Amino acid sequence: MLKFTNLQQEYPEKRLSKERKRDFQEIYENFIKDSAKDQSSRCSQCGVPYCTVHCPLHNHIPDWLKLAAEDRLQEAYEISSSTNNMPEICGRICPQDRLCEGNCVIEQSGHGSVTIGSVEKYLTDNAFEKGWITPIKIEKELEKNSSVGIIGAGPAGLAAAEELRKKGYQVDVYDRYDRAGGLLIYGIPNFKLEKDIVQRRMKYLGDSGINIHLNVEIGRDLQFQDLQNKHDAVLIATGVYKAKEIGLGDKTDDIIPALEFLIASNRKGLGDQVKLFDDGNLNAENKDIVVIGGGDTAMDCVRTAIRQEANSVKCLYRRDKENMPGSAREVNNAEEEGVQFLWQSLPKNMKQSNKKYNLQCVKMKLSEPDADGRRIPQQIEGSDFNLEADMVIAALGFSPEELPKLFNLKELPVTKWGTVRVGFNTMMTDIDGVFAAGDIVRGASLVVWGIRDGRDVANSIHSYIEAKKLSEMNNVKVS
């Protein structure tokens, strides 16, 4: 270990922009064994590992880096997967520059962080390749009071399902889409996360005895009360899919929500027939594209449009590059691929003429930091300018759907933002035996936080069911 003083930081080879923007394949190659070992050996094994502290899952990063450096790759994988249900996915899509790698001690000392995400991805891909990852073996299947229903086959729901299955529970996951994975399968483009990686993980969960029911919409195909009657506990892990609204005059309805654009592209990549893509409505080919927003979803949209051979791609964001909420690494990748960023720019209105959309915009300036250190965007008088586009995409984040109405469950408690309200410690709603976790509770967030919530709520559900069993044995009602 401690080789950071004489061994340079090295990431897996990144494909040249002129090559990678022609297809949807992942832009980074995988580490080869020796490179993964060498990069792991750069870890300083510091006494207070800030990489672990700043990881939502508190992964034991120095431990599995040390094992990888010693060529103990199976043990390294086992330590990595002991705290993370999807390490190969987090290794690909987590914003490591803001989490583990950005807080690496040797990064702060000027030597360049350990390439944690790339090693994490390598360890799990290698473990799958070597056959070290096998379906969960249950020593003792639970019987009475041991069934859990989960609504949503995204990161939170699937992480909870796996943890509960390990404890011997019968687990049924219900999802309204025709493939499991949530945003992993339909929201994130292939150049960040190829779909065979997601489908490989779904197969592992299915082979482990988790029952995943697709094309099932709660409130329409199956009533929420039916789940309550069938299962001893129900988990709501639907995520948030409703696009945040943007008002730009009479033509607001012509603005395409980011997720609608991304789902169409991902479905085409999976071989589906997508009418709105084929007829050009959701296809950026030969068009001038404007994307509004500055998060990772906006980066997914602009980079997808480039690969669909758009004529031009511009991204409007009201703050500057340093204050973007998305990953700096993704912004750099987009710039390399030809995306033009218009920093500190805000659209105010949109009109249409001659089949083109005319965006009326204004330049912004940032105020002095407020009490929270946040600099507020302010319009610069007289700085108006116009942009023409064939397609305008809004990537301003996501809001919860109206679940009490969707589920025909008026008593489901929600916050003023529409997220499900749960107990801080129990993660249970006011409805006995009904839990919630992931983005539907915390709002739109990172996949790694969804996994964390799924693991936490699995423990809460287990404690609830165990207490329920004990109360039945003692004929004592548990409040």
FENFENMO-V790300 format. One record per pair of residues at least 4 apart in sequence whose ideal C-beta (glycine too) atoms are under 8 Angstrom apart, sorted by the first residue. I is the first residue (numbers start at 1). J is the second residue. Records with the same first field share a line. If there is no record, write none. Layout:
I->J + J
//
This chain:
1->41 + 43 + 44 + 45 + 66 + 69
2->41 + 42 + 43 + 44 + 45
3->7 + 38 + 41 + 42
4->42 + 43 + 44 + 106 + 111 + 112 + 114
5->111
7->38 + 39 + 41 + 42
8->112
9->39 + 42 + 111 + 112 + 113 + 114 + 115
10->35 + 38 + 39 + 115
11->28 + 115 + 118
12->28 + 29 + 30 + 31 + 35 + 115 + 118
13->28 + 29
14->20 + 27 + 28 + 29
15->19 + 20 + 25 + 27 + 28 + 29
16->20
17->21 + 333 + 336 + 337 + 338
18->22
20->25 + 27 + 191 + 337
21->303 + 306 + 307 + 337 + 338
22->307
23->191 + 307
24->189 + 190 + 191 + 269 + 307
25->190 + 191 + 194
26->92 + 190 + 191 + 192 + 193 + 194
27->191 + 192 + 333
28->118
30->121 + 122 + 125
31->35 + 36 + 39 + 118 + 119 + 121 + 122
32->36
33->37 + 73 + 126
34->38
35->39
36->40 + 68 + 118 + 119 + 122 + 123
37->41 + 68 + 69 + 71
38->42 + 69
39->114 + 115 + 118 + 119
40->65 + 66 + 68 + 69 + 114 + 119
41->69
42->106 + 111 + 114
43->61 + 62 + 65 + 66 + 69 + 106 + 114
44->105 + 106
45->62 + 66
46->50 + 62 + 105
48->53
49->53 + 61 + 62 + 105
50->54 + 103 + 104 + 105
51->55 + 61 + 62 + 100 + 101 + 103 + 104 + 114 + 116
52->58 + 59 + 60 + 61 + 62 + 100
53->58 + 103
54->99 + 100 + 102 + 103
55->59 + 61 + 99 + 100 + 448
56->99 + 446 + 448 + 449 + 451 + 452
57->83 + 84 + 90 + 448 + 451 + 452 + 455
58->83
59->64 + 80 + 83 + 84 + 87 + 100 + 120
60->64 + 79 + 80 + 82 + 83
61->65 + 100 + 116
62->66
63->67 + 79
64->68 + 76 + 77 + 79 + 80 + 119 + 120 + 123
65->69 + 76 + 114 + 116 + 119
66->70
67->72 + 73 + 75 + 76 + 79
68->72 + 73 + 76 + 119 + 123
72->76
73->77 + 123 + 126 + 127
74->78 + 127 + 130 + 132
75->79
76->80 + 123
77->81 + 87 + 123 + 124 + 126 + 127 + 132 + 133
78->82
80->84 + 87 + 120 + 123 + 124
81->85 + 87 + 124 + 127
84->90 + 120 + 451
85->158 + 159 + 162 + 163 + 451 + 454 + 455
86->90 + 155 + 158 + 159 + 201 + 447 + 451
87->91 + 120 + 121 + 123 + 124
88->92 + 120 + 121 + 124 + 125 + 128 + 197 + 201
89->93 + 155 + 184 + 193 + 197 + 198 + 201 + 447
90->94 + 117 + 120 + 447 + 448 + 451
91->117 + 118 + 119 + 120 + 121 + 122 + 124
92->117 + 121 + 192 + 193 + 197
93->188 + 192 + 193 + 447
94->99 + 100 + 117 + 446 + 447 + 448
95->99 + 296 + 326 + 327 + 329 + 330 + 446
96->100 + 101 + 102 + 116 + 117 + 329
97->101 + 102 + 327 + 328 + 329
98->102 + 327 + 328
99->103 + 448
100->104 + 116 + 117
101->107 + 113 + 114 + 115 + 116 + 117
102->107 + 113
103->107 + 108
104->108 + 113 + 114 + 116
105->109
106->111 + 112 + 113 + 114
107->111 + 112 + 113
114->119
115->119
116->120
117->121
118->122
119->123
120->124
121->125
122->126
123->127
124->128 + 133
125->129
126->130
127->132 + 133
128->132 + 133 + 200
133->204
135->204 + 207 + 208 + 209
136->162 + 165 + 166 + 208 + 209
138->165 + 166 + 168 + 209
139->168
140->168
141->146 + 168 + 170
142->146 + 167 + 168 + 169 + 170
144->469
145->232 + 465 + 468 + 469 + 472
146->168 + 169 + 170 + 232 + 465
147->169 + 170 + 171 + 172 + 230 + 231 + 232
148->161 + 164 + 169 + 170 + 171 + 172 + 231 + 232 + 233 + 234 + 235 + 461 + 465
149->172 + 173 + 174 + 227 + 230 + 231 + 233 + 234 + 235
150->157 + 160 + 161 + 171 + 172 + 173 + 174 + 234 + 235 + 237
151->157 + 174 + 175 + 218 + 227 + 234 + 235 + 236 + 237 + 238
152->156 + 157 + 173 + 174 + 175 + 182 + 236 + 237 + 238 + 239 + 438 + 440
153->157 + 158 + 173 + 174 + 175 + 177 + 180 + 181 + 182 + 212 + 214
154->158 + 181 + 182 + 183 + 184 + 237 + 238 + 239 + 438 + 439 + 450
155->159 + 182 + 183 + 184 + 438 + 447 + 450 + 451 + 454
156->160 + 237 + 239 + 437 + 438 + 439 + 450 + 451 + 453 + 454 + 457
157->161 + 173 + 175 + 182 + 235 + 237 + 437 + 438 + 454
158->162 + 173 + 180 + 181 + 201 + 205 + 454
159->163 + 450 + 451 + 452 + 453 + 454 + 455 + 458
160->164 + 235 + 237 + 437 + 454 + 455 + 457 + 458 + 461
161->165 + 171 + 173 + 205 + 210 + 454
162->166 + 205 + 208 + 210
163->167 + 454 + 455 + 458 + 459
164->169 + 171 + 458 + 461 + 462
165->169 + 171 + 205 + 208 + 209 + 210
167->458 + 462
169->462 + 465
170->211
171->209 + 210 + 211
172->211 + 212 + 213 + 230 + 231
173->180 + 210 + 211 + 212 + 213
174->213 + 216 + 218 + 222 + 227
175->180 + 182 + 212 + 213 + 214 + 215 + 216
176->215 + 216 + 217 + 218
177->182 + 185 + 186 + 214 + 215
178->214 + 215
179->185 + 186 + 199 + 202 + 214 + 270
180->185 + 202 + 205 + 212 + 214
181->185 + 186 + 198 + 199 + 201 + 202
182->186 + 187 + 239
183->187 + 188 + 239 + 447
184->188 + 193 + 198 + 447
185->195 + 198 + 199 + 266 + 270
186->259 + 262 + 263 + 266 + 267
187->259 + 262 + 263 + 266 + 297 + 300
188->192 + 193 + 262 + 266 + 300
189->193 + 262 + 265 + 266 + 300 + 303 + 304 + 307
190->194 + 195 + 266 + 269
191->303 + 307
192->300
193->197 + 198
194->198
195->199 + 266 + 269 + 270
196->200
197->201
198->202
199->203
200->204
201->205
202->206 + 212
203->207
204->208
205->210 + 212
206->210 + 212
215->221
216->221 + 222
217->221 + 222
218->222 + 223 + 224 + 227 + 406 + 407
219->223 + 224 + 406 + 407 + 408 + 409
222->226 + 227
223->227 + 408
224->228 + 234 + 407 + 408 + 409
225->229
226->230
227->231 + 234
228->234 + 433 + 434
232->433 + 465 + 468
233->433 + 434 + 435 + 461 + 464 + 465
234->433 + 434 + 435
235->434 + 435 + 436 + 437 + 457 + 461
236->403 + 420 + 429 + 434 + 435 + 436 + 437 + 440
237->436 + 437 + 438 + 440 + 450 + 454 + 457
238->401 + 403 + 438 + 440
239->438 + 439 + 440 + 450
240->398 + 399 + 400 + 401 + 419 + 439 + 440 + 443 + 444
241->259 + 398 + 401
242->398 + 399 + 400 + 401
243->257 + 258 + 259 + 260 + 394 + 396 + 398 + 399
244->394 + 396 + 397 + 398 + 399
245->252
246->252 + 255 + 292 + 347 + 394 + 396
247->252
248->252 + 255 + 347 + 348 + 349 + 350 + 359
249->349 + 350 + 351
250->351
251->255 + 350 + 351 + 352 + 357
252->350
254->350 + 352 + 357 + 392
255->292 + 350 + 392 + 393 + 394
256->260 + 261 + 282 + 391 + 392 + 393 + 394
257->261 + 393 + 394
258->262 + 291 + 293 + 297 + 298 + 300 + 301 + 393 + 394 + 395
259->263 + 297 + 398
260->264 + 282
261->265 + 282 + 301 + 304 + 393
262->266 + 297 + 300 + 301 + 304
263->267
264->268 + 274 + 276 + 277 + 282 + 283
265->269 + 277 + 282 + 304 + 308
266->270
267->272 + 274 + 277
268->272 + 274 + 277
273->278
274->278 + 282
275->279
276->281 + 282
277->281 + 282 + 283
278->283
280->285
283->287 + 308
284->289 + 304 + 305 + 308 + 309 + 310 + 313 + 391
285->308 + 309 + 310
286->309 + 310 + 311
287->310 + 311 + 389 + 390 + 391
288->310 + 311 + 312 + 314 + 356 + 388 + 389 + 390 + 391
289->302 + 305 + 310 + 311 + 312 + 313 + 314 + 389 + 390 + 391 + 392 + 393
290->314 + 315 + 316 + 357 + 359 + 387 + 389 + 391 + 392 + 393
291->298 + 301 + 302 + 305 + 313 + 314 + 315 + 316 + 392 + 393 + 394 + 395
292->298 + 315 + 316 + 317 + 347 + 392 + 393 + 394 + 395 + 396
293->297 + 298 + 301 + 315 + 316 + 317 + 394 + 395 + 396 + 397
294->298 + 315 + 317 + 318 + 319 + 324 + 325 + 326
295->299 + 324 + 325 + 326 + 395 + 397
296->300 + 325 + 326 + 327 + 330
297->301 + 395 + 397
298->302 + 315 + 317 + 326 + 395
299->303 + 326 + 327 + 330 + 331 + 333 + 334
300->304 + 395
301->305 + 393 + 395
302->306 + 313 + 315 + 334 + 339
303->307 + 330 + 333 + 334 + 337 + 339
304->308
305->310 + 313 + 393
306->310 + 313 + 334 + 337 + 338 + 339
311->390
312->340
313->338 + 339 + 340
314->339 + 340 + 341 + 342 + 387 + 389
315->334 + 339 + 340 + 341 + 342
316->342 + 345 + 346 + 347 + 359 + 361 + 387
317->324 + 341 + 342 + 343 + 344 + 345
318->344 + 345 + 346 + 364 + 377
319->323 + 324 + 343 + 344 + 364 + 366 + 375 + 377
320->324 + 343 + 344 + 366
321->331 + 341 + 343
323->366 + 375
324->328 + 331
326->330 + 331
327->331
328->332
329->333
330->334
331->335 + 341
332->336
333->337
334->339 + 341
335->339 + 341
342->361 + 387
344->363 + 364 + 365 + 366 + 377
345->361 + 362 + 363 + 364
346->361 + 362 + 363 + 364 + 377 + 379
347->359 + 360 + 361 + 387
348->360 + 361 + 362 + 384
349->359 + 360
350->357 + 358 + 359 + 360 + 392
351->357 + 358 + 360
352->356 + 357 + 358
353->358
355->390
356->388 + 389 + 390
357->388 + 389 + 390 + 391 + 392
358->386 + 387 + 388
359->386 + 387 + 388 + 389 + 392
360->384 + 386
361->384 + 385 + 386 + 387
362->379 + 380 + 383 + 384 + 385
363->379 + 380 + 383 + 385
364->377 + 378 + 379 + 380
365->377 + 378 + 380
366->375 + 376 + 377 + 378
367->375 + 376 + 377 + 378
368->375
369->373 + 374 + 375
370->374 + 375 + 376
379->383
397->444
398->439 + 444
399->417 + 418 + 444
400->414 + 417 + 418 + 419 + 420 + 440 + 443
401->406 + 418
402->406 + 418
403->407 + 409 + 412 + 414 + 418 + 420 + 440
404->409 + 410 + 411 + 412 + 414
407->412
409->431
411->430 + 431
412->420 + 429 + 431 + 434
413->420 + 421 + 429 + 430 + 431
414->418 + 419 + 420 + 421
415->419 + 420 + 421
417->443
419->440 + 441 + 442 + 443
420->429 + 436 + 440 + 441
421->429 + 430
422->426 + 427 + 428 + 429 + 435 + 436 + 437 + 441
423->427 + 428 + 429
425->460
426->435 + 460 + 464
427->435 + 436 + 437 + 441 + 453 + 456 + 457 + 460
428->432 + 433 + 434 + 435 + 460 + 464
429->434 + 435 + 436
433->464 + 468
435->457 + 460 + 461 + 464
436->440 + 441 + 457
437->441 + 450 + 453 + 454 + 456 + 457
438->442 + 449 + 450 + 453 + 454
439->443 + 444 + 445 + 450
441->453
442->449 + 453
445->449 + 450
446->450
447->451
448->452
449->453
450->454
451->455
452->456
453->457
454->458
455->459
456->460
457->461
458->462
459->463
460->464
461->465
462->466
463->467
464->468
465->469
466->470
467->471 + 478
468->472 + 478
469->473
470->474 + 476 + 478
471->475 + 476 + 477 + 478
//
